[in-house]
Amino acid sequence: MLKPNYLLALCLMGAAHAQATSFVMTTDALVSLSMSATKGTSSNFKDDKIVLAAKDDAAAFVASHGEIRGVQLESALQHIRRTLPALRDTDEQLARGILAL
């Protein structure tokens, strides 16, 4: 039988790993979005009206684990992928990146 302290430690380690993974995904997407100007693309997304307008939709998307896909988020995802065709980030990674802008 596992001791309560050991169970707590396992839970905390699992939560820390989940947060670290989420942070890495968000950081990767943010770097992809904010570094777009240095890769020779036409815009930097931190000032992009289409992307910034999708922040609320991005928050709903992330909070619902992808269940809620608003029109503004869909438009922003298409815009980002059109601007950066080599980008391979998932919708969730991009939504997290939008939130971090």
C-alpha positions in Angstrom: 0.0 0.0 0.0 1.3 3.4 -0.9 1.7 6.0 1.8 -0.3 9.3 1.5 2.9 11.4 1.1 4.0 9.2 -1.7 0.7 9.5 -3.5 0.8 13.3 -3.1 4.3 13.4 -4.5 3.2 11.4 -7.5 0.3 13.7 -8.1 2.4 16.8 -7.8 5.0 15.3 -10.2 2.3 14.5 -12.7 0.9 18.0 -12.5 4.3 19.6 -12.9 4.9 17.5 -16.0 1.6 18.5 -17.5 2.3 22.2 -16.8 5.9 21.9 -18.2 4.5 20.2 -21.3 1.9 22.9 -21.7 4.5 25.6 -21.2 6.7 24.1 -23.9 3.8 23.8 -26.3 2.8 27.4 -25.6 6.4 28.7 -25.9 7.0 26.8 -29.2 3.8 28.3 -30.7 4.6 31.8 -29.4 8.1 31.6 -30.8 6.7 30.4 -34.1 4.2 33.3 -34.2 6.4 36.1 -32.9 9.5 35.1 -34.9 7.5 35.1 -38.2 8.9 38.5 -39.1 12.5 37.3 -38.9 11.8 34.4 -41.2 11.0 36.7 -44.1 7.2 36.5 -43.9 5.0 39.5 -44.4 3.9 40.1 -40.9 4.5 39.8 -37.2 1.4 38.3 -35.5 1.6 40.3 -32.3 0.3 43.3 -34.2 -2.0 41.3 -36.6 -5.7 42.4 -36.2 -7.0 39.0 -37.4 -5.0 37.1 -34.9 -5.6 39.5 -32.0 -9.3 39.4 -32.6 -9.2 35.6 -32.0 -8.0 35.8 -28.4 -11.4 35.2 -26.9 -12.1 32.3 -29.2 -8.6 30.9 -28.5 -9.3 31.0 -24.8 -12.6 29.1 -25.3 -10.8 26.6 -27.5 -8.1 25.9 -25.0 -10.4 25.8 -22.0 -12.8 23.4 -23.7 -9.9 21.1 -24.9 -10.8 21.9 -28.6 -14.6 21.5 -28.3 -15.3 25.2 -28.9 -14.0 26.4 -32.3 -15.1 30.0 -32.8 -15.2 31.7 -36.2 -12.5 34.2 -35.3 -10.2 31.5 -34.2 -10.8 29.5 -37.4 -10.1 32.7 -39.4 -6.9 33.3 -37.5 -5.6 29.7 -37.9 -6.2 29.9 -41.6 -4.5 33.3 -41.8 -1.5 32.0 -39.8 -1.1 28.9 -41.9 -1.4 30.8 -45.1 1.3 33.2 -43.9 3.5 30.5 -42.6 2.9 27.4 -44.8 5.8 25.5 -43.3 4.4 25.8 -39.7 3.4 22.4 -38.3 2.0 23.5 -34.9 -1.3 22.0 -33.9 -4.5 24.1 -33.5 -4.0 23.9 -29.7 -0.4 25.1 -29.9 -1.4 28.0 -32.1 -4.3 28.9 -29.9 -2.0 29.0 -26.9 0.4 31.1 -28.9 -2.4 33.5 -29.7 -3.3 33.8 -26.0 0.4 34.5 -25.2 0.6 37.4 -27.7 
